[in-house]
Amino acid sequence: MLETLRAKPNHIKQIISLAITIVIFSAILFVWVSSRGARLREVEVREKTVSPVDGVSVMFDGFLSGLKDRTSNALTPKKKNTTSTSTDDFDLSGVVIIDPSVATTTKK
């Protein structure tokens, strides 16, 4: 195909290059115009977006305040009530108990 184009006269090559330039320019212009709405909303999106550093600092502050609440509740003396039963404050749902009598051993 390039050999065919090289064999053409200069005015034909100029017309072909002009046509290709217009097509590429039109494609770029179409993308630019169609993305105009997104560029206008960019400021709104930036205002709503939280930076990663701010997000991590907020999570860390929440962790520290929760830790302070738990330690302050653990350090305050509790009133003894003889009618109520004692309950654990710990979540034991993830605890795995291994019974050594059931465990299998492998011989080498």
C-alpha positions, 0 to 999 in steps of 0.5 A: 500500500505504501508503494502505491501511495509513493507512486502517486503524484504530489498533489494526490499525496497532499490531498490524502494527507489533508484528508487523514489530518481532518479525520484525526482532528475531527476524532480529537474534537469529538472526544473533547466536546463529548467530555465537556460535561465531565470536565464541568463536573470535575470540581464537584467530584474533587470536593466530594472525594476524600484524599487517602491520607484524610481517610486513613487519619479519620479511621485511625482517630476512630480506632483511638477513640474506640480504644480509649472508650474500651480502656476507660470502661475496663478501668472503672470499677463495676458495681456488684449485683448479686442477682445478675449473672456475669457476662464476658465482654469479649466476642468468642465467635472466632475462638477455635478449641483444639482437643488433643484427644481428637488430633491426629499425628503422622508417623515418619 
